[in-house]
Structures are given as structure tokens and as C-alpha cells.
């Protein structure tokens, strides 16, 4: 009987081992194809990153050009008619105290604090 059980075991072991071997081969092939697919995706993402970095450099340079003080001054003076004020025409306003601000009125002779 022992010999008969062994032959059944060996008879079962052969197809199972072949099936496991085929499964392992297909698993290795699938894993390899997945790695290659990921490498292609990574390569495409690196190309996109390089393009975006180049675009970023161009935009930063354009921003620096637009915000250049000399250029702003030229655009303000030439394009919109703005000019630096004459020192004689500049009026400086001193900071008022809080009490003085409450006593102001649009009508002459009347103040808010008095209630007239």
C-alpha cells in the first residue's frame, strides 16, 4: 500500500509542479512587462518635468523684466503721463491726534463734539 500511495503522490506532484512552474514563469514575465511600462511612464514624466522647468525659467525671466524698476519708470512716464512731483508742490500732512479728529466738521464754526 505504501508504494501505491507514493505513486499517487508522485502522480499528483508532477502536474502541480508543472502548474506552479508555469505560474511562476507568467508572473516573472508580467512583472518584467510592468517594470518596462513604469520605466516608459517615468521617462515621459521626466520629459514633462524638464519642459515645465524650462517654462518656469522663461516665466521668471519675463516677470523680472516686467518688474524691473527702470522699465516701470519708463512706462509710467512715457505711457501714462505720470511724472515725479516737484519738491515745492509736495505737501506733508502731520498725523493728527485722536481728539482733533473728533472735533472736525464739514460746516464752518460747528464741530461734531459740540453737536451743533
Secondary structure, DSSP 8 states (H G I E B T S, - for coil): -HHHHHHHHHHHHHHHHHHHHHHHHHHHHHHHHHHHHHHHHHHHHHHHHHHHHHHHHHHHHHHHHHT-HHHHHHIIIIIS------GGG--------HHHHHT--SSTT--TTTT-
